Amino acid sequence: MIEHAHAYTPALGDATSRRGEFGKTAVWFFRALLLIPFVLMGPEIVSLVLGRPGAAANVSASVADVLGTSTFLIFITMLAVTPVHTITGWRWHVILRRDYGIAMFATAATDLTLAATTTGDTFPGTVLTRVGGHTFLVAGTLSTLLLIPLVATANRSAQQWLGRHWKSVQRLTYVVWGTVLIHLFLLFGLTTIFLYALAVSAPLALMRIPPVRRRWDRARRAGPQGVAQVCCHRPRGSLRLRLCAAGERAGGQGRRCLRAASGA
């Protein structure tokens, strides 16, 4: 048995090393994705800085589509970090929560700056009109401003200085979440874009509810059987499709659970 233990030790070490290398590679891959909106807007921004004819109009026409959309996608990806950890137990991606939060602020601030300086044809008036002349602009500008304390405290020094108050500051993320959804509702109404934003936000919010998060955490630690119990749970008197996780010991149970049941 000792010889077998020694034989398995290098294999376990190699597996751990491979997982570590995969995590590092994946983190840098996701970090590289954050450059995409700036790469797409880069030529137009350069043309604007150089004062080329029509540059301001081009920036005005594309800034919302490129930077506005990118800001929301970055925000949703940042919000997904914690639920992914809750469900899978992975840790390699947790650092991306800070990285994507900072990138969201950089993208949103660039969007706000360009909108304030190039959208005079769409929103005539002063700079204040272009960033707050309509309710949806107010919500978008407020979302960007609320990111400032979040980014300013997204470091270990601020965490040590604020102590137990650090989490309270970081909970502004939920306020930003709300103002972003309000911004999209005021801008698009009950259209596909806003409804998609709600559909994406709903499971991310659900996995943050303490009882749900604790239940998933317990199920994950219990292994396949724990996940099977969560999947097969059926409230009394309800009609639902029960799904069991496949596993070595769930062969017969999986067949029994994969059915529509009511009261039995």
N, C-alpha and C positions, 0 to 999 in steps of 0.2 A: 504494500500500500504506500509506503514511503517513496518507493521508486516511481510509482504512478504519480504521486503528488509532485515530485520533482519534474516529471515529464510534462505535466500540465502547466507548471509555473511559467515557462517561457512562452507558451501559447497564449496564456492569459495576458502576459506582459505585452506581447505583440498586438493583441486585440485592443488593449487599452491605448497603446501608442497609436494605432491606426485611427481609433476614435478621436484621439486628441488632434492628430493631423487633419482629419476630416473637419473637425470643428473649426480649426484655424482657417482652413481654406474656405469653408462656407461663410465664416464671418467676413473675410475680406471680399468674397463674392458679393455679399449683400451690401457691404460698404461701397463697393464699386458702382452698384446700381444707383446710389445717391447722386452720382455725377451726371446721370442722363439728362435731367431737366436743364442743367447748366450748359451741357454740351449742345443741346438742342437750341437754347436761347443765345448761346455765345456769339455766333456770327451776327445776329441782329443787334445785340448789345454793343458789339464792337462798331458796327455801322452807325449806331446811335451816338456813341462817344465821338466818332470821327466826323459827325455832322453830315453824313451823306443824305442826299435827297430821298424822301420817302421813308427814312429809317424809323422815325417816330410813329408813322402810321402803321408800319409793319409790326413794331413792338406792341402798339396799342391793340392790334388785331389778334395777336397770338399770345400775349402775356397771360390772359386768363385761362386759355386752353392748355397751355404748357405748364406754367408755374402754379396756377390755381388747382388744376387737376393733380399735379404731382404732389402738392402740399397735402391734399386729402389722402392720396394713396400712401404717402410716407406716414401720415398720422395713423391710418388704419393698421399699417404694418407694425408700427410701434405698439399700438394697443394689443396686437395679437401675441406679443412676446410672452406676457404673463399667462394667458390661457394655454398656449402651447406648452409652457413649462408645467402647468397644472395637470394637463392631460398626459403628457409623455414623460415628465420628469427630466427632460433635457436641460442642461445648464449652459452649453456652449454658446447659445444665442442670446443669453440674458444681457450681455454687454451692448447688444444692438438696441436695446430700449433707450439708453442714453444717446447713442450715436444717431438714431433716427429722430429722437426728440430735438437734438441740436440741428440736424439737417432740415427738419420741418420748419424751425424758426428761420434758418437761413433762406429757405425757399420762399416762405411766406413774407419775410421782410423784403426780399428782392421783388416779389410780386407787388407788394404794397408801394414800394418806392417807384417802380416803373409805372404802375397805374397812376400814381399821383403826378407824374411828370409827363406822361405821354397820352393820357386819355381825355385831353381837352376837347377833342371833336365829339366824343361820346357824352361826356359830362362837362358842359361849359361852365366856367367859373373859376374860382380859386382852387388851390391845392386842397383846402379843407372840404370843398364841395366834392372833389374827386375821391376823397377817402371817407366822407361822412354825409354826403348830400342825399343819400337814400338809406332806408332802413337796412337793406341787405349789405350796403357798404359799411354802415356802423357796426353790424354784427361781425363782418369780416375783419375790420380794423381792430375791434375789441379782441377778437380771437388772437390776432398777432401780438397785440400789446400784452395780453395775459401770458404769452409764452416767455416774455422777458424774465420774470422772476423764476420761472421753471428752468430756463437755460442757465441763468446766473447761479443757481444753487445745484446744478447737476455736476457736482464734483465732491470729492471726499472732504476737502477743507470746509466747504459750506455745510456739509452734513455734520461734521464735528462741532462747528461753531453754533449751528442751530439746535443741535441735540434732538430732543424729542419733538421739537417744533418743525423739524425738517419734513416729516411726512405730511404735516398739515399744509405746508407750502406746496408740496408735490401733488396734493389732492386738487390743486387748481386745474390739473389735467382734466378732471371731470367737468369743470366749468367750461373749459375750452371745448370739450366734446359737445356740450350743449350749445354753445354759441356757434360752433361750426355747423351743426345740424340746423339751427335757426337761420344761419346765413344761406344755406342751400335751399331751405323751404321758402324764404323770402325771395330768393333769386329765381328758383325754378317752379315753385308751387308743388302741388301733388302730382308731379310728373315722374317719369321713369328714373331720372337721376336721383331725386330726393328719396324715392321709395327704395332704390338700390342701396343708398347710404343707410337707410333705416334697417334694411335686411342684413347688411353687413355688421351694423352696430349691435343688433339684438343679441346674437350669440356671444359676442365679446363682452357685452354687459352682463349676460346671464352667468358666464363663467367667473364673474367677479363677485357674485353674491356669496357671502361667507358660507352658508350651509351647502350650496352647490359645490363650491371650491373644496371644502373639507371632505365632502363625500367622494369627489373624484380623486382627491389625494389619498384617501383611505383605500379606495378601490385599486388605484395604481400600485400602491405598496403591497396589496394582497395578491397581486399577480392576475393571471387570466381569470381565475375563479371570481375575484373581486369585481373585475370588469363585467363578467357575465351576470353577476348579481345586480349591478347597476342597470345593465341593458335589459334584464328580464323583469325589473321591478314594475309592477302594475298597481296603481291605486285601486282600492276596492270600489267595485261597481262601475268601473270605466271600461270602455271598449278601445283597444289599441293593438297594434301589431308589436309583438314582443320578439326582440332579437337577442340571441345569445352569442357571445364571442366564441369563435372556434378555438378549441384547445384539446389537449391530449385527453382530458377527463370530461369533456363536454360533448362527446359524440351523441349519446342518446338524449341528453338534456337539450342540446341545440335543436334537434328535430322536434322536441316537444314544445320548445319556446317559440319556434318560428311559425306562429299561427295567430289568427285573430281570435281573441277570447273575450268572453263577457261573463263575469261572475264565477269563473271556474279556473 
